[in-house]
């Protein structure tokens, strides 16, 4: 693909080309005017003859010969003058053209500096850990209300509305989840009371089904609350070791015949320990749940890279997953098993994992295994020097 010139380079090129064209036209006009103002050879000869006759001098050569000599001299002088105009004018045009091009480069950079400010702000927002992270930033451009100022103000207005929209969405999810927890808890209590009493077999079966549905709704509400919390910006970060978190979580989960292989080495990072524990829990639950009926295994490893970045890798056996299915696994409420009533989860596990990873600035890479199953690799930013100081304190 051919590289395209930047706007600054194109403006500089336009300035330079226009100046050179104007200089060439000016040099051509000067050349024509100077050429037209020079006297003809016959006029010089007649003038020199009148001067000689008036002074009493005698011309040695014949008039025809003297005229021819004077015309040759005049023509030589004219050609010298015109050549000097062209050569010196061309040199001056090149020097001044180079200076004008350099000035055009500086001027274009000065004119485009406000646009660079808009670009830097947009780049910081685009590279934020999560989609809504950094929307509180504003350009706040001052100066005259020109086209660039209007662009910056419009961009600020768009950021303000997006920030308000994301905040409203998070508040709605959190408020609605909190409001729904109370009636679900009450329903569960009533169903458990009805189940304990001496009811008929049909009532017992119905209450068990309703309890299962109610439990699924409770998991959904908890998942929504966790998703809303993980989407929010992390305030205080503490020193945590991924190896300790994984060890605490891994051996508490029901394995159902799946073999757990752990290689836990020290992997320090900075973050929210509760959210990181939920991240590890969701990944391991997903690895155990979507596994082989017999002969399955889950391997979990933590380590620290040469640059100090902590990593967490979870690999499991399981059904075959196509590479194009990977992005959809992290979509909210996505299930590979389409049975929603009897599904053990709420369809938010990997969505919460992705959100927590982004909130911590971690890179999440998921790849299918050729034999079946998945490999999740999380790489966290290195711990800054202050993190170790906090741990030592």
C-alpha positions as CSV (number, residue, x, y, z in Angstrom):
1,X,0.0,0.0,0.0
2,X,1.4,3.4,-1.0
3,X,2.1,5.6,2.0
4,X,0.0,8.8,2.0
5,X,1.5,12.2,2.8
6,X,0.4,13.8,6.0
7,X,-1.7,17.0,5.9
8,X,1.3,19.0,7.2
9,X,3.4,17.6,4.4
10,X,0.7,18.3,1.8
11,X,0.2,21.8,3.0
12,X,4.0,22.4,2.9
13,X,4.1,21.0,-0.6
14,X,1.3,23.2,-1.7
15,X,3.0,26.3,-0.2
16,X,6.3,25.5,-1.9
17,X,4.8,24.7,-5.3
18,X,2.7,27.8,-5.3
19,X,5.7,30.0,-4.3
20,X,7.8,28.4,-7.0
21,X,5.2,28.9,-9.7
22,X,4.8,32.5,-8.6
23,X,8.5,33.0,-8.6
24,X,8.9,31.5,-12.1
25,X,6.1,33.7,-13.4
26,X,7.7,36.8,-11.8
27,X,11.1,35.8,-13.2
28,X,9.6,35.4,-16.7
29,X,7.9,38.8,-16.6
30,X,11.1,40.4,-15.4
31,X,13.0,38.8,-18.2
32,X,10.5,40.1,-20.8
33,X,10.5,43.6,-19.4
34,X,14.3,43.8,-19.2
35,X,14.6,42.4,-22.8
36,X,12.1,45.0,-24.1
37,X,13.8,47.9,-22.3
38,X,17.2,47.3,-23.9
39,X,18.0,49.5,-27.0
40,X,18.5,48.0,-30.4
41,X,21.9,47.8,-32.1
42,X,21.0,50.4,-34.8
43,X,19.9,52.9,-32.2
44,X,23.3,52.5,-30.4
45,X,25.1,52.9,-33.7
46,X,23.3,56.1,-34.7
47,X,23.8,57.6,-31.3
48,X,27.5,56.8,-31.3
49,X,27.9,58.2,-34.9
50,X,26.2,61.5,-33.8
51,X,28.5,61.7,-30.9
52,X,31.6,61.1,-33.1
53,X,30.5,63.7,-35.7
54,X,29.7,66.3,-33.1
55,X,33.0,65.9,-31.5
56,X,35.0,66.3,-34.7
57,X,36.2,62.7,-34.7
58,X,36.6,60.7,-37.8
59,X,35.4,57.1,-38.0
60,X,38.2,54.9,-39.4
61,X,36.0,52.0,-40.5
62,X,33.3,52.4,-43.0
63,X,29.7,53.1,-41.7
64,X,28.5,49.7,-42.5
65,X,31.4,48.0,-40.7
66,X,31.0,50.2,-37.6
67,X,27.3,49.5,-37.5
68,X,27.9,45.8,-37.6
69,X,30.5,45.9,-34.9
70,X,28.3,48.0,-32.7
71,X,25.3,45.6,-33.2
72,X,27.5,42.7,-32.2
73,X,28.6,44.5,-29.1
74,X,25.1,45.5,-28.2
75,X,23.8,41.9,-28.8
76,X,26.6,40.5,-26.6
77,X,25.7,43.0,-23.8
78,X,22.0,42.2,-24.1
79,X,22.6,38.5,-23.9
80,X,24.9,38.9,-20.9
81,X,22.3,41.0,-19.1
82,X,19.5,38.6,-19.9
83,X,21.6,35.6,-18.9
84,X,22.5,37.4,-15.6
85,X,18.9,38.0,-15.0
86,X,18.0,34.4,-15.5
87,X,20.9,32.8,-13.6
88,X,20.9,35.2,-10.6
89,X,17.1,35.2,-10.6
90,X,17.0,31.4,-10.6
91,X,19.5,31.2,-7.7
92,X,17.6,33.7,-5.7
93,X,14.3,31.8,-6.5
94,X,15.8,28.5,-5.2
95,X,17.2,30.1,-2.0
96,X,14.0,32.0,-1.3
97,X,11.9,29.0,-2.3
98,X,13.7,26.8,0.2
99,X,13.2,29.4,2.9
100,X,9.6,29.7,2.0
101,X,9.1,25.9,2.1
102,X,10.7,25.7,5.5
103,X,8.5,28.6,6.7
104,X,5.5,26.8,5.2
105,X,6.4,23.6,7.2
106,X,6.5,25.6,10.4
107,X,3.3,27.5,9.6
108,X,1.5,24.3,8.7
109,X,2.6,22.7,12.0
110,X,1.4,25.7,13.9
111,X,-1.9,25.7,12.2
112,X,-2.4,21.9,12.7
113,X,-1.4,22.0,16.4
114,X,-5.0,22.2,17.6
115,X,-5.9,19.2,15.5
116,X,-3.0,17.3,17.0
117,X,-4.5,18.0,20.5
118,X,-7.8,16.6,19.4
119,X,-6.1,13.5,18.0
120,X,-4.1,12.9,21.2
121,X,-7.2,13.1,23.3
122,X,-9.1,10.7,21.0
123,X,-6.1,8.3,21.0
124,X,-6.0,8.3,24.9
125,X,-9.7,7.5,25.0
126,X,-9.4,4.8,22.3
127,X,-6.5,3.1,24.1
128,X,-8.2,3.2,27.5
129,X,-8.5,-0.3,29.2
130,X,-12.3,-0.4,28.6
131,X,-14.7,1.2,26.1
132,X,-16.0,3.8,28.6
133,X,-12.7,4.5,30.3
134,X,-11.4,8.0,29.8
135,X,-14.7,9.5,28.6
136,X,-14.4,12.1,31.4
137,X,-11.6,13.7,29.5
138,X,-12.2,17.0,27.6
139,X,-10.2,18.9,25.1
140,X,-11.3,22.3,26.4
141,X,-9.7,24.2,23.6
142,X,-9.4,28.0,23.9
143,X,-8.8,30.7,21.3
144,X,-10.9,32.1,18.5
145,X,-14.1,30.3,17.5
146,X,-12.9,29.0,14.2
147,X,-13.4,25.7,12.4
148,X,-11.0,23.8,14.6
149,X,-12.5,25.3,17.8
150,X,-16.0,24.2,16.6
151,X,-14.6,20.7,16.0
152,X,-13.1,20.5,19.5
153,X,-16.3,21.7,21.1
154,X,-18.4,19.2,19.2
155,X,-16.0,16.4,20.2
156,X,-16.3,17.5,23.9
157,X,-20.1,17.5,23.6
158,X,-20.0,14.0,22.1
159,X,-17.8,12.8,25.0
160,X,-20.0,14.4,27.6
161,X,-23.1,12.6,26.2
162,X,-21.3,9.3,25.9
163,X,-20.0,9.5,29.4
164,X,-23.5,10.3,30.7
165,X,-24.9,7.4,28.7
166,X,-22.4,4.9,30.1
167,X,-22.9,6.2,33.7
168,X,-26.6,6.0,33.3
169,X,-26.4,2.4,32.0
170,X,-24.2,1.3,34.9
171,X,-26.4,2.9,37.4
172,X,-29.5,1.4,35.9
173,X,-28.0,-2.1,35.9
174,X,-26.8,-1.7,39.5
175,X,-30.1,-0.2,40.8
176,X,-32.3,-2.7,38.9
177,X,-30.2,-5.6,40.2
178,X,-30.4,-4.4,43.8
179,X,-34.2,-3.9,43.5
180,X,-34.6,-7.4,42.0
181,X,-32.6,-9.2,44.7
182,X,-35.2,-8.6,47.4
183,X,-38.2,-10.2,45.7
184,X,-36.0,-13.1,44.5
185,X,-34.8,-13.7,48.0
186,X,-38.4,-13.6,49.3
187,X,-39.6,-16.0,46.5
188,X,-36.8,-18.5,47.5
189,X,-37.8,-18.3,51.1
190,X,-41.4,-19.0,50.3
191,X,-40.6,-21.9,48.0
192,X,-38.3,-23.5,50.5
193,X,-41.0,-23.3,53.2
194,X,-43.5,-24.8,50.8
195,X,-41.0,-27.5,49.9
196,X,-40.3,-28.5,53.5
197,X,-44.0,-28.9,54.4
198,X,-45.7,-32.2,53.7
199,X,-46.9,-31.4,50.2
200,X,-47.8,-33.8,47.4
201,X,-45.3,-35.1,44.9
202,X,-46.6,-32.7,42.3
203,X,-46.2,-29.7,44.5
204,X,-42.7,-30.9,45.5
205,X,-41.7,-31.2,41.9
206,X,-43.1,-27.8,41.1
207,X,-41.3,-26.1,44.0
208,X,-38.0,-27.8,42.9
209,X,-38.4,-26.5,39.4
210,X,-39.3,-23.0,40.7
211,X,-36.3,-23.1,43.1
212,X,-34.1,-23.9,40.1
213,X,-35.5,-21.0,38.1
214,X,-35.2,-18.7,41.1
215,X,-31.6,-19.7,41.6
216,X,-30.8,-19.0,38.0
217,X,-32.3,-15.6,38.3
218,X,-30.3,-14.9,41.4
219,X,-27.1,-15.9,39.6
220,X,-28.1,-13.6,36.8
221,X,-28.6,-10.7,39.2
222,X,-25.3,-11.4,40.9
223,X,-23.6,-11.5,37.5
224,X,-25.1,-8.2,36.4
225,X,-24.0,-6.6,39.7
226,X,-20.5,-7.9,39.2
227,X,-20.5,-6.8,35.5
228,X,-21.6,-3.3,36.6
229,X,-18.9,-3.2,39.2
230,X,-16.1,-4.4,36.9
231,X,-17.1,-1.8,34.3
232,X,-16.6,0.9,36.9
233,X,-13.1,2.4,37.2
234,X,-10.9,0.8,39.8
235,X,-10.1,3.4,42.5
236,X,-7.4,2.0,44.9
237,X,-5.1,-0.8,43.6
238,X,-3.3,-3.1,46.1
239,X,-0.5,-5.5,45.7
240,X,-1.8,-9.0,44.9
241,X,-0.2,-12.3,43.9
242,X,-2.1,-14.2,41.2
243,X,-0.6,-17.5,42.5
244,X,-2.2,-16.9,45.9
245,X,-5.6,-16.0,44.4
246,X,-5.7,-19.0,42.0
247,X,-4.6,-21.4,44.8
248,X,-7.4,-20.0,47.0
249,X,-10.0,-20.5,44.3
250,X,-8.9,-23.6,42.4
251,X,-9.1,-26.2,45.2
252,X,-12.6,-25.0,46.4
253,X,-14.4,-25.7,43.1
254,X,-16.2,-29.0,42.4
255,X,-14.2,-30.9,39.8
256,X,-16.6,-33.7,38.9
257,X,-13.9,-36.1,37.9
258,X,-11.7,-33.5,36.1
259,X,-8.0,-33.6,37.0
260,X,-6.5,-30.3,38.1
261,X,-2.8,-29.6,37.3
262,X,-1.4,-26.5,38.9
263,X,2.0,-24.8,38.3
264,X,1.7,-21.7,40.5
265,X,4.7,-19.4,40.6
266,X,4.8,-15.9,42.1
267,X,3.0,-13.5,39.8
268,X,2.7,-10.1,41.5
269,X,0.4,-7.4,40.1
270,X,-1.6,-4.3,41.2
271,X,-5.4,-4.5,41.3
272,X,-8.6,-5.2,43.1
273,X,-8.2,-8.6,44.9
274,X,-12.0,-9.2,44.9
275,X,-12.4,-8.6,41.2
276,X,-9.3,-10.7,40.4
277,X,-10.6,-13.5,42.5
278,X,-13.9,-13.4,40.6
279,X,-11.9,-13.4,37.3
280,X,-10.0,-16.6,38.3
281,X,-13.2,-18.2,39.6
282,X,-15.1,-17.6,36.4
283,X,-12.3,-18.9,34.2
284,X,-11.8,-22.0,36.3
285,X,-15.6,-22.7,36.6
286,X,-15.9,-22.4,32.8
287,X,-12.9,-24.7,32.4
288,X,-14.4,-27.4,34.7
289,X,-18.0,-27.0,33.4
290,X,-17.2,-27.2,29.7
291,X,-15.0,-30.3,29.8
292,X,-15.0,-33.9,28.8
293,X,-17.3,-36.4,30.6
294,X,-14.3,-38.6,31.4
295,X,-10.6,-38.2,31.2
296,X,-10.7,-34.4,31.2
297,X,-8.1,-32.1,32.8
298,X,-7.6,-28.4,33.6
299,X,-4.1,-26.9,33.8
300,X,-3.5,-23.6,35.5
301,X,-0.2,-21.7,35.7
302,X,1.0,-18.4,36.9
303,X,4.4,-16.8,36.2
304,X,6.3,-13.6,35.8
305,X,7.8,-12.6,32.5
306,X,11.3,-11.1,31.9
307,X,9.7,-7.6,31.9
308,X,8.0,-8.2,35.3
309,X,4.5,-8.8,33.8
310,X,2.4,-11.3,35.6
311,X,0.6,-13.9,33.6
312,X,-2.2,-16.4,34.2
313,X,-2.8,-19.3,31.8
314,X,-5.7,-21.7,32.0
315,X,-6.0,-24.6,29.6
316,X,-8.7,-27.3,29.6
317,X,-9.9,-30.2,27.5
318,X,-13.4,-30.1,26.2
319,X,-15.5,-29.8,23.0
320,X,-14.1,-28.5,19.8
321,X,-14.4,-24.7,19.4
322,X,-14.0,-23.0,16.0
323,X,-11.7,-19.9,16.0
324,X,-14.5,-17.7,14.7
325,X,-16.6,-18.6,17.8
326,X,-14.1,-17.1,20.2
327,X,-15.3,-13.4,20.1
328,X,-18.9,-14.5,20.7
329,X,-17.9,-16.4,23.8
330,X,-17.3,-13.1,25.6
331,X,-20.6,-11.6,24.6
332,X,-23.1,-11.2,27.5
333,X,-25.7,-13.9,27.8
334,X,-24.0,-16.1,25.2
335,X,-24.2,-19.9,25.7
336,X,-23.0,-22.6,23.4
337,X,-25.6,-24.8,25.0
338,X,-28.9,-23.2,23.9
339,X,-30.9,-24.7,26.8
340,X,-31.5,-21.6,28.9
341,X,-33.7,-23.3,31.6
342,X,-31.2,-25.9,32.7
343,X,-28.0,-24.0,32.0
344,X,-25.9,-23.8,35.1
345,X,-24.7,-20.3,34.5
346,X,-26.2,-16.9,33.6
347,X,-24.1,-16.4,30.5
348,X,-22.1,-13.6,32.0
349,X,-19.0,-15.4,33.2
350,X,-16.6,-14.7,30.3
351,X,-18.1,-11.2,29.9
352,X,-17.2,-10.4,33.5
353,X,-13.7,-11.9,32.9
354,X,-13.2,-9.6,29.9
355,X,-14.4,-6.6,31.7
356,X,-12.2,-7.2,34.8
357,X,-9.2,-7.8,32.6
358,X,-9.7,-4.5,30.7
359,X,-10.2,-2.7,34.0
360,X,-6.8,-3.9,35.1
361,X,-5.1,-3.1,31.8
362,X,-4.5,-6.8,31.2
363,X,-4.3,-8.4,27.7
364,X,-6.6,-11.4,27.3
365,X,-5.9,-13.9,24.6
366,X,-8.1,-17.0,24.0
367,X,-7.3,-19.7,21.5
368,X,-9.0,-23.0,20.8
369,X,-7.0,-26.3,21.2
370,X,-6.9,-28.6,18.1
371,X,-7.9,-31.5,20.3
372,X,-10.8,-29.6,21.9
373,X,-11.0,-27.1,24.7
374,X,-9.6,-23.6,25.2
375,X,-6.4,-21.8,26.4
376,X,-6.9,-18.5,28.2
377,X,-3.8,-16.3,28.6
378,X,-3.9,-13.2,30.7
379,X,-0.9,-10.8,30.8
380,X,-1.0,-8.0,33.4
381,X,1.1,-4.8,33.5
382,X,4.3,-5.0,35.5
383,X,4.1,-3.8,39.1
384,X,5.5,-0.3,39.4
385,X,8.4,0.4,41.9
386,X,5.9,1.8,44.4
387,X,4.0,-1.5,44.5
388,X,6.9,-3.4,46.1
389,X,7.4,-0.5,48.6
390,X,3.8,-0.9,49.7
391,X,4.2,-4.6,50.1
392,X,7.3,-4.1,52.2
393,X,5.6,-1.6,54.4
